[in-house]
Amino acid sequence: MAAVRALLAPRLVAASAFAPLPGRLRLLPPDGRVLSPRAALHGSASRTGPRVALVLSGCGVFDGTEIHEASAVLVHLSRAGADVEIFAPDVAQMHVIDHAKGQPSESETRNVLAESARIARGKITDLAKLRAANHDAAIFPGGFGAAKNLSTFAVDGKDCKVNADVERVLKEFHRAGKPIGLCCIAPILAAKVLRGVEVTVGHEQEEGGKWPYAGTADTIRALGAKHCAREVTEAHVDQKNRVVTTPAFMCETALHHIHDGIGAMVRKVLELSGK
């Protein structure tokens, strides 16, 4: 039993920080500190590498951030020694999707910041507080949240509006010459806000369903941006605008190919940051 307690103690500390029950002994770290909920769940050591802002749009591919993409970005940034701060806008989601049924949950509402906090393990900041001066780069994972919550692209196509803070952040980093990474459908944000930018969402033909969203390339061109066809494992670098994009789940393929493409995007972003 002593060995079992030793294994479970760290998890019990985190749980007790949230919901101590009457009569239950609250476990403390050896030095007597009381852990906050965030500290208990997000114990990553501070880093001194490149400072990267990660911007999320909720939690779940059909109404928020694509979780595998966000996780892949975080893994590659962690391996590179980056100091990551996660942000999301404090706004309501366009709608909520029951991911098991693939249908809207009509009676339910959710907040983008609160949902994104699930991916961030509770350590998240309102996007309104993000300033390019405090970071070396910014990265936007995809998922339908980029087209529904960070913009109205899912409804309005090329006539979409971009969330005011998302537009501000993109323009701030662009003016400062700091790199911006985007994957999956998120490059549409750069195409809308940074006119003339070069991006990729993969191939320009569906190719029997391998590239089901290939038509997005036409919309990118309609916005005045340039689309550059790339493989799912590749990243496209717009050297002039310092924007790096990769197709990710715009392609129907094995997960490790998407992970590799996101890794290529992260590496190029960090190279451009000079850190």
DADA-V666078 format. One record per helix or strand of 3 or more residues. SS is the DSSP state (~ for helix, > for strand). FROM is the first residue (numbers start at 1). TO is the last residue. If there is no record, write none. Layout:
# DADA-V666078
SS_FROM_TO, SS_FROM_TO
This chain:
# DADA-V666078
~_2_19, ~_37_41, >_51_56, ~_67_79, >_83_88, ~_112_119, ~_127_129, ~_132_134, >_137_140, ~_145_148, ~_153_159, ~_164_175, >_179_183, ~_187_193, ~_216_222, >_236_238, >_243_246, ~_248_250, ~_255_273
